[in-house]
Amino acid sequence: MQWYLKALQNYVGFQGRARRTEYWMFVLFSAIVSFVISLIDNLLGLTPILTFIYSLAVLLPSLAVTARRLHDTGRSGWWILIALIPLVGSIILIVFTCQDSQPNDNKYGKNPKL
C-alpha cells in the first residue's frame, strides 16, 4: 500500500526513477481499486461513472510512475507513446517495465535503493 500512496503523492513527478516494486505495486493496487469500484457501480446499477472518475484521477499518477519506471531502465518517458500501437505497443511497454533497473546512476538520476 505504501508504494501506491507514494506514487499518488508524487503524481506530477516525471523526473527521477522508480523501481519495479514501486511500479508494479501501484499497478496492482490500482487494479484492485478499479475492480472494487466497478463492483460498486454494478451493485448500485449505475453506469460506470465511479470507475470513470477513478480512472481519470489516477491517469496522471499512472503516466508519471510509468515514465519514472522507464527512466529506471535507461529509456525516455516518451516510450509510453509506444502503447498507442495496437497490441504490439502494449506488449513492448510491458516488457520494458519488467526489465531490471540499470545498476548505476544514469542520466535520469541516482539509482533508487529499496
SEMARDO-419677 format. One line per 3 residues: their letters; for each residue x, y, z of C-alpha. Coordinates in nm, 2 decimals. Layout:
<recs>
A	X Y Z  ...
</recs>
This chain:
<recs>
MQW	0.00 0.00 0.00  0.29 0.24 0.07  0.41 0.21 -0.29
YLK	0.06 0.30 -0.42  0.04 0.61 -0.19  0.40 0.71 -0.28
ALQ	0.31 0.71 -0.65  -0.01 0.91 -0.58  0.18 1.16 -0.37
NYV	0.44 1.20 -0.65  0.17 1.24 -0.91  0.34 1.51 -1.12
GFQ	0.69 1.38 -1.06  0.80 1.28 -1.41  1.17 1.32 -1.31
GRA	1.38 1.05 -1.14  1.35 0.68 -1.13  1.10 0.42 -1.00
RRT	1.20 0.07 -0.91  1.00 -0.23 -1.03  0.84 -0.28 -0.69
EYW	0.71 0.08 -0.68  0.57 0.05 -1.04  0.41 -0.30 -1.01
MFV	0.26 -0.23 -0.66  0.10 0.08 -0.80  -0.04 -0.12 -1.09
LFS	-0.17 -0.39 -0.86  -0.34 -0.17 -0.61  -0.48 0.05 -0.89
AIV	-0.63 -0.27 -1.05  -0.78 -0.38 -0.72  -0.93 -0.04 -0.65
SFV	-1.07 -0.03 -1.01  -1.22 -0.38 -0.96  -1.39 -0.28 -0.63
ISL	-1.52 0.04 -0.77  -1.65 -0.14 -1.08  -1.83 -0.39 -0.85
IDN	-1.99 -0.10 -0.66  -2.10 0.06 -0.99  -2.27 -0.27 -1.09
LLG	-2.43 -0.33 -0.75  -2.58 0.01 -0.75  -2.69 -0.02 -1.10
LTP	-2.50 0.29 -1.21  -2.34 0.35 -1.54  -1.96 0.31 -1.48
ILT	-1.94 0.67 -1.36  -1.74 0.59 -1.05  -1.49 0.38 -1.25
FIY	-1.45 0.66 -1.50  -1.39 0.92 -1.22  -1.13 0.69 -1.06
SLA	-0.96 0.63 -1.39  -0.94 1.00 -1.46  -0.80 1.06 -1.10
VLL	-0.51 0.81 -1.15  -0.43 0.89 -1.51  -0.16 1.14 -1.43
PSL	0.00 0.94 -1.15  0.00 0.64 -1.38  0.18 0.82 -1.65
AVT	0.43 0.97 -1.40  0.52 0.63 -1.24  0.55 0.47 -1.58
ARR	0.78 0.74 -1.71  0.99 0.70 -1.39  1.00 0.33 -1.44
LHD	1.12 0.37 -1.80  1.38 0.61 -1.67  1.50 0.34 -1.43
TGR	1.56 0.11 -1.73  1.75 0.39 -1.91  1.47 0.49 -2.15
SGW	1.30 0.81 -2.21  0.95 0.86 -2.07  0.83 0.92 -2.43
WIL	0.84 0.55 -2.48  0.50 0.55 -2.31  0.36 0.65 -2.65
IAL	0.46 0.31 -2.80  0.14 0.18 -2.62  -0.06 0.36 -2.89
IPL	0.04 0.10 -3.14  -0.24 -0.16 -3.12  -0.15 -0.48 -2.93
VGS	0.23 -0.48 -3.01  0.29 -0.15 -2.84  0.14 -0.26 -2.51
IIL	0.34 -0.58 -2.51  0.66 -0.39 -2.57  0.58 -0.14 -2.29
IVF	0.51 -0.43 -2.05  0.85 -0.59 -2.15  1.02 -0.26 -2.08
TCQ	0.86 -0.22 -1.74  0.95 -0.58 -1.65  1.32 -0.53 -1.72
DSQ	1.57 -0.49 -1.44  1.69 -0.14 -1.34  2.02 0.00 -1.45
PND	2.26 -0.08 -1.16  2.43 0.25 -1.15  2.32 0.61 -1.18
NKY	2.20 0.71 -1.52  2.11 1.04 -1.69  1.77 1.03 -1.52
GKN	1.90 1.03 -1.17  2.06 0.82 -0.89  1.98 0.45 -0.85
PKL	1.69 0.44 -0.60  1.76 0.20 -0.32  1.48 -0.01 -0.17
</recs>
